[in-house]
Amino acid sequence: MRKLVHFSGGALFVVATLASTPASAPAQGPLQGQAQAITNATGGRWGAMAWSIKTGETLFAINADEPRIPASNNKVFSAIWALDALGPDYRFPTDMLITGPIANGVVRGDVVIRGSGDPAFGYPEYERDPMRPVRVMAQQLKARGVRVVEGGVMGDASIFGDSLIGPAWPQDTQGGASYYAPRVSGLPFQRNLLWITVRPEGGRVVTSESPAGTGIPVVVQARVGGGRALATRRPNGDTILIRGQVARQGRYGVGVANPALLAPAALREALIAEGIEVRGPVQVGKTPDNATLLHQHFSMTLGEMLPKLNRDSDNFFAEHVFKAAAAKALGQGTYEKAGEASATFYVRTAHAPNGQLYQADGSGLSALNRTSAKALVAAMVYAHRQPWSNTFHESLAIAGDRRGSMRSLFVGTPAAGKLHAKTGYIRNVRTLSGYVPTAGGDTVVFSFLYNGSNTSGARGAQIQLGNLLVNYAGR
């Protein structure tokens, strides 16, 4: 029995209700020799597999059971786990609470902002004014007649535990100071960056911060001049240094050491802007059991976020989605326990081979991540058969499409506009896993994992393999 599923990229896919799975499929297939010749030409260590959805047949398998470092193909696991655990319509809540009563316009305690890991909270790409969500919270308090907060504003990021960077992340992440891989928090705000505006004024360099009042040290070592300024933070420190020369106003975003300070600082700033006096400082802690919920902000849906994770290969979104799935499964989303929970899900639910996958983080930055091609194919076959299949398909990059990470791949080839997949690249790793409709009316699920120094050659080989599949007309 078969059903047809439409994908917005224009292709029509066949979903077979077969009992067969990639884990139980034969080792080789009709394209084995051609695929082997393509991969042999690059050297390095390959793990590759292509599997027919329509027939349950392996088209080729090259070291498909051997775990490799997946780079950003790891995001496939994060997305599918989250879709299954949370659902495509899930919206992350961010709560505002108070720890004491409101009496005569005074909050007799702290205001708390508690997160659930929403990576889009205050995110500049989605909010023209990143302060808007906290301004709404401040307005809610003002509408209740609040004039004074006797305490301070506390941020609760405890849903994700204390580990803020993934294990064995590369040095260029700078301990979460970099834009491409900021630290991870149960209470994110504006990509967990402190934005610093610098400008020359009266012969010296002055700064302002957004949000204000975080207590994060900013030290100006720059001078007025015609050169270039930099804003940096040492990987294991919290002080942000402004260095170089400043000729005109500029703005810099730096990933902070303790991201849970940002949202409460922003809320405190918004409360003050609404004319509410806040007597206490910004702090980080756990919400008391007797706190009263006053307002909830809800994010865009998980399904709407996933293109950021898969199509654009955004590490920040991937880490938060991964930890949110872990929190749903375990009660708290920690790196220490999430990897085992993810592997358990895929072995039990998606019938991935036992011992062939481990997620050390959600994005694929960690050198400790491992998966076989067979485990990735099993996960994608599982996703293809779920009610949220289209959501997952549409989150992937399309070959040759300028909107995603495959904008320069497969251009001018038969696979352009048809093959859609997740790319992956870190040093000595080049990966590509996804789906492709074939000339014979089939849908093939594939995973091409390369570990070795010839990543340029591997990229060319992956393009050849993709076109081999799209041109396949069957036996």
Buried (B, 14 or more C-beta within 10 A) or exposed (E): EEEEBEBEBEBEBBBBEBEBBBBEBEEBBBBBEBBBEBBEEBEBBBBBBBBBBBBBBBBBBBBBBBBBBBBBBBBBBBBBBBBBBBBBEBBBBBBBBBBBEBEEEBBBBBBBBBBBBBBBBBBEEBBEEBBEBBBEBBBBBBEEEBBBBBBBBBBBBBBBBEBBBBBEBBEEBBBBBBBBBBBBBBBBBBBBBBBBEBBBEEEEBEBEBBBEBBEBEBEBEBBBEEEEBEBBBEBEEBEBBBBBBBEEEBEBBBBBBBBBBBBBBBBBBBBBEBEBEBEBBBBBBEBBEEBBEBBBBEBBBBBBBBBBBBBBBBBBBBBBBBBBBBBBBBEBBBBEBBBEBBBEBBBEBBBBBEEBBBBBBBBBBBBBBBBBBBBBBBBBBBBBBBEBBBBBBBBBBBBBBEEBBBBEBBBEBBBBBBBBBBBBBBEBBBBBBBBBBBEEEBBBBBBBBBBBEBBEBBBBBBBBBBBBBBBBEBE
